[in-house]
Amino acid sequence: MSKKDKPRDLRLRMKLKPKRIFQMRVAGLAFRDGHVLVHRAIHEPFWTFPGGRAEFGEASDLTLKREMHEELNAEVSVGRLLWVVENFFHYEKRDWHELGFYYLMHVPESFPFHPQDIVHRVHDTHDLEFKWVPATVASLRALDIPPYFIAEEIETLPETPRHVVWDDKDLDGKT
């Protein structure tokens, strides 16, 4: 496939020199039977909430629907916005500034549910795996899920959207 035949990458991400990146990420928190769905790229030591980068001209709720269709092969419904997060962190030897939108979302009942087991795998940009974990402060603290403030609020989600400026610090140092 020639370079001109490849689909254009419209995801919002700016690479700045030296070694700085800005991106807009949208993620969803799906709950079932007291558990929340998480995923990770298998090469990473930490887990995150499912989602991905927005594309230019794409509304954040549509980003989440598109990403979940691509990664879960499922049509999700997007609920209320929980947090808008300006997150700063160091990862893969780069400094990141991430603008994140975190929504409640509902995955279809047909999506597998097995507490603590990997319930889905997919190859996207990286190999991803998904699992359900208890939606408790202790469980999310132990699992290592940035942005880390969400672990502290998982049991009492905000009723209205909350703006958070957060620094996850050095994610490269996590093992």
N, C-alpha and C positions, 0 to 999 in steps of 0.2 A: 504494500500500500504506500503510495507516495505521500509526501508531507501535505500536499494540497487536498488529498482525498480523506485525510483523517478528520474526524469531527473536531470542531473547535472546542477548547476547554473554556467555558464561560464562568467557572467558579470564581468568586471574589477572593482574590489573594494578591497582595502586593509584596514583591520581594524588594527589599531596600538594602543598600550596601552600608556598612559591612554586616552581613549576617543578621538582618532584621526582617521580620515578616509581619504583615497586617492581614487579618482575614476576618470574614464574617461567617460564623457558624451557627446553625440552628439545630436544636436537640429537643427530644421529647421524653417525658417521664410517663411511662405506661405502668399501671398498677394492676395486679391481679392477686387475690387471696393473700393480701398483706405483703406482697413482694413487688419489686420494681425491676424492670428490664434494663440490663446493662450490656455493653459490648466492648470489645477491644480488638485492635489489630494484634495478631498473635505474636508479633515481634516486640510488642510494647509491654512493659512491666505493670502498667496501670490500666484500669477500666474507665469507661466514660459512658455517658448516656447516649443512646443511639441518635444519630443525626449526621449532618455533614455541612459542607460549605455551600453558601448561597451562590446562585448564578446571577450574572448581571441582569437587572430588570425583573428579578423574580421576588415576589413577596415572601416574607419569612415563613408563613404558614404553608405556602405552596412548596417551598424548599423542603420542609419536613415531610410533606406527602410524597414528593418525588423521591427523596432519599429512602424513605421506608418502602416505597414500591421497588426501588432498585436493590435494596439490601435484604428486605424481608419477603419480597414478592407479595406484599399485602397492601390493601387499601386501608389506611388508618384514618381516624377522625381526629382532628386537631382541636383541643379544648382551649381553655383560657391561658393567656400568657402569664407565667409565674415570675420570671426574672429577665431583666436586660442586664448583661454582665460585661463590663470592661475588664477583661482578664489579662494579666501580664504574667509571663513565665519564660523560663529558659528551657529549651528542648532541642535535641539533636544539634547541639552546639550553635543554636541561634536564639536570638531574643524575639519573642512573639508578643504581639498586641492583638488580642482576639476580642471582637465584638460578638457576644453570644446572646441568642434569644432562646429561652427555655420554656417550653409549653407543656401542659398536660396533654396526653394523647391516649387514644384508645386503640388497641390492636384487636383485630377480630378474634372471637372465641376459638376459631379454627387454628390460630397460631399456637404452637405447642407450649405447654406449661409443665415443667418438672422442676420443683424447687432444687436449687444448687447444681443441677446438671446443665451441660451445654445443650441448648435446644435448637440451635440453628448455626450453620456455617455458610459463608459465602465468600467468593473472591470478588472484591471491588477493586479499588486501587491497591489494597493489601488484602491478605486473608483475614477475614473477620469472624469472630465467634460471639454468640449471644447467650446469655443465661439470665434467669430470674434469681434475685437475692432478696433476703428479708429487707423490707423498707424500714430499717431502724438506724438510729444514729450509730450504734455499736457496729452493726454489720457494714455500713458504708465506710466508717473509719477504718475498719480492718481490711477492707477490700482495696482501698487506695483509689478513690474516684475524684479527680479534679473536675471542675473547681471545688475545692475542699469545703467551702462554706455550705454547700448543699447538704452534706452529711448532717450538719448541725440543725438543718431546717426540714429534713425529710419527714419528720413526724408531725410537723405543723406548717404545712405549705401556706404561703401568703394568699390572702383572699383577693388582693389586688396586685397588679404588677409592681415589682420592686426593682429599682435600679441599684446595682451593686458595682463598686469599683474594687477589684480584688487582685491580689498578687499571689499566684501559686508558687512563685520562686523557682527553684531549680528542679525540673522534672527529670533531668538527666541523672541526678544524684539518687533517684528512686531505684531500688532494686528489689 
